[in-house]
């Protein structure tokens, strides 16, 4: 189970948003994707999930190539968008049944109950999504992302806008899910990345400026904050 990215590029007009970046992520890794605003994070993630066409380079996920095997790749990935669009007038189970039926999930009613338990939604399961706190809405978003039991999760700013308790709960959930899946997530919260990740990818001005194990970063003076500051200046 791998994500392999080779010499991936994307240009908007005269701006090189992503500039020939390469990396590989293997089973069991939780990888943080960091960079200043406009660095190329979102463009990279959108190419990985097929929302943006590849301009140059290649993406291979579990042996499938983008764009030739795009539908097969999408079946391998669960995605949580930054703004987490959902039908908030739906009840939780109703929403999960809708997205699960689109995904053609077998034994869907059983899977819905499994996902509700995994994501800690049991106490809220009879509510409409609009009635939930932001933290529980994020849990519904993650439940949506894992309903088809994908081997890969891509999470865009999964703890954005949460209070400290909610952040801790989502952090623990991501770590739990990472025991069995590849997880790649972008974040602006360095402490979250430092607490969760095995590796960090740092992108700046479209260039991949670091691909480093978290243990190596934490051994340096100043930890991730200092390391990120240095790399973001390049």
N, C-alpha and C positions, 0 to 999 in steps of 0.2 A: 504494500500500500504506500504509494508515493505521489507527491506533487513535484513535477520537474518543469522548471521554467528556464528557457535558454534564449539569451540575446533578445529579450522581449522589448519592443519599442512601440510608442504611440506619440503622434504629433497632432497638435491642434494649430492649424495655420503655420506660423513661424516658430511656435513654441514646442520644444521637445518635452512633452510631459513625462514620458518614460523613455529612458535612454539605454537600450541594450543591457537590461538587467538579467541576471541568471541566479537561480538558487534551487535547492532541492530540500523537500521536507519529507520525513519518513514517519512510519507508523509509531504512535506513542509520543510524538513531539507536540508540545504547545509552543507556538512561535509568535512572538509579538512583532508587529509591523509598525514602525515608528517613523515619523517625519513631520516637519513643519507643515502648516496649511499650504496647499498648492504644490507639495513635494512630489506627488504622483501616486500616493497610496490608493485613493479611490479608483483611479484609472486602472491600476494593476489589478485590484480586486474585481472590478467589473469585467476585465478581460478573462480572468480566471473562471468566472461563472457564466460567461457568454453574453453579457449585456453590452459589451463593446467588441467590435471586430479587432483582430490582431493585425497590426500594420506590418511588423517585421518580427521574426523570431518564432518560437514555438512554445506550446503548453501541452504537456502530457500528464494525464491523471490516471493512475492505476492502469497504465498501458493504453489508454484511449487518447487520441489526439484531437486537439481543437483546431479548426472547426469541424473536421470531418465527422467526428464522433460526438458532436455537441449534445445530443439528446442523452446518450449514454453517460457522458460526463455530468450532466445536470442531475442524473439519478444518483450519482456518487456523492453529491454535495448538498449540505444543508446550509442555508444562508440567512443571516440575521442582518437586515439593513439598519443603518444608523437611525433612521426615523421610524422604523418598525411599523409599516403600514398594515393595519388590520381592520376588519369590519367590527367596530366597537359596539354596535347594537346587538351583536350576536352573543349568546352564552358561550362559555369556554368550550364545552363539549361540542356544541353546534359548530363553532368555528373549526375545531380540530377535525370534526367529521367532514366538513366541507373541503379543507385542504388535503385531508387524507384520501378522500374519494378522487380528487383531481390527480393525486399521486398514485392512485390504484393500489393502496396499501392493503395487503391481505389481512383477514381477521381484524378489521379496522376497529371495531368496538373494544376488543381486547387491547389492541395497541394504544388506543386513546387512554385507557385507564393506566397502562404502564407508563406512558409519557407524563400523565398528570402526577403520578407518584414520583417519577424521576426528577421532575422539575419543581417539586414541592408545592403543587397547586391544589392538593386535596382539600384543604380547608376553605378554598375559594371556588371550588369547581362548579358550584351551582349559581355563580354570579355572571352577569354580563361583563364583557371586557371593559366597558366604559365605567363600571363601578369599582374597578381595581386601582390600587396605587400604581405609580410608575414602576416600582420594583416588580410587582406581580404582572404588570403588562409585559415587562421584559421577559419574565418567565414564560408567558404565553408565546412570545416571539421565539424563544428558544425551543419550546414544545413544538411549535410550527416547523422549525428548522430540522428537528430530529424525528418527526412523525414517521418518515419513511426509513428510519434507521440508517442514515448515510454514514460511510466510513470517514468522511471529511466534513468539518464544520468551518465555515468562514464567517467571522463575526466582525461587523463594522461598528466600532465604538460601543461595545455591549454594556458598559457601565455609565455612559454619559447621562448626566442629569439625575443620578441616583443619590440618595443620602448615604452616609457612611455605613449604616446597618445593611441597607439594600445592596451596596457595593460589595460588602463582605459576603453576603449570601450568594450573589451572582458569581463572585470570585470562586467560592467553594464549589458551586455547581459546575463552572468551567473546568476546574481541576478534576472533579469527579468524572466528567465526560471525557477529559483528555486521557484517562487511563486506557480507553479503548478506541479512541479516534485520533486522527490528525486534527489539530485545531490551529488555525491561523487567524489572529485577530488584530485589528488596528486599534490604536488608542492614543490619546493625548495625555493620559494619566500615568506618569512614569512609575509611581509606586505600585500601581496595579500590575503593570508589565513585570516589574521586578519581583512581585510576590507570586505570580502565576507561571511565568514562562521558563522554558528550558533554553531558548535561544532568542536572539533579537536580530531582526533585519531593520536597518535604518536607511531610509531613502531621502535624498535631498536634491532638489532641482532635477529630478528625474533619474539621478544616479544612485545605485546601490553603494553606499559608502561604508557599510559595516554588515557583517554576518558573523555573529560572535555568540559563544555560549554564555549564558547568564552567570555561571560559576566563575568564568574568567573576568567578567565585568565587575562582579561583586568583590573580587579579590583586589581590584584597583582602588586607590584612594578616591573617594567621592562617589563611588558606585555608579549606577546607571545615569543619574542626573548629570554628573561631570562628563561621563563618556558621551552621552547624547549631545551635550553642549559643544563638545569638541568636534564631533562628527557633523553636526548641523551647520558648523561654520565653513565646512569644506566646499 
